[in-house]
Amino acid sequence: MSGDIKNNYADLYDAILKLKTREDCELFFQDLCTYKELDSMTQRVVSAKLLKNGETYEQIIAKTEISSATLSRVSRCVKHGQGYKKFL
C-alpha cells in the first residue's frame, strides 16, 4: 500500500466513528467491503470471542473455518493487543 493511502487511515476511522446504528454499519460496510472481506472480519471477531471464552484452536477452527495462521494472529492480538480487550 502506498504511503499516501496509509496516511489517510484517519479518513476511514473518522467515517466509522460517524456510524450510529447497526443499520448504518450494515449499509456502510456493504458499500465499503466485498462479502469475502466482511466474512473475514466477522470470522476474526467471532474467533476472538471464542478464544476469550476458553475455546481451543481446534474447536474454533471447526466452528469458524478460520485458518490456523489467521487464528494465531487473532490469538496474539487477544493476548497482547488493545482493541479486542477494549471491545469484546
Backbone hydrogen bonds, N-H to C=O, Kabsch-Sander energy under -0.5 kcal/mol:
donor,donor_aa,acceptor,acceptor_aa,energy
6,K,2,S,-2.1
7,N,3,G,-2.1
8,N,5,I,-1.8
9,Y,6,K,-1.5
11,D,8,N,-1.4
12,L,8,N,-1.0
13,Y,9,Y,-2.5
14,D,10,A,-2.9
15,A,11,D,-2.0
16,I,12,L,-2.3
17,L,13,Y,-2.2
18,K,14,D,-0.8
18,K,15,A,-0.8
19,L,16,I,-1.6
25,C,21,T,-2.2
26,E,22,R,-2.8
27,L,23,E,-2.7
28,F,24,D,-2.6
29,F,25,C,-3.0
30,Q,26,E,-2.1
31,D,27,L,-1.6
32,L,28,F,-2.4
33,C,29,F,-2.6
38,L,34,T,-2.3
39,D,35,Y,-2.8
40,S,36,K,-2.4
41,M,37,E,-2.3
42,T,38,L,-2.6
43,Q,39,D,-2.6
44,R,40,S,-1.8
45,V,41,M,-2.1
46,V,42,T,-2.8
47,S,43,Q,-2.2
48,A,44,R,-2.4
49,K,45,V,-2.2
50,L,46,V,-2.4
51,L,47,S,-2.6
52,K,48,A,-2.4
53,N,49,K,-1.4
54,G,51,L,-1.9
55,E,50,L,-2.5
60,I,56,T,-2.5
61,I,57,Y,-3.0
62,A,58,E,-2.1
63,K,59,Q,-2.0
64,T,60,I,-2.9
65,E,61,I,-2.3
71,L,67,S,-2.6
72,S,68,S,-2.1
73,R,69,A,-1.7
74,V,70,T,-2.6
75,S,71,L,-2.8
76,R,72,S,-2.2
77,C,73,R,-2.2
78,V,74,V,-2.6
79,K,75,S,-2.3
80,H,76,R,-3.0
81,G,76,R,-0.5
81,G,77,C,-1.9
86,K,82,Q,-1.5
87,F,83,G,-1.6
88,L,84,Y,-2.5
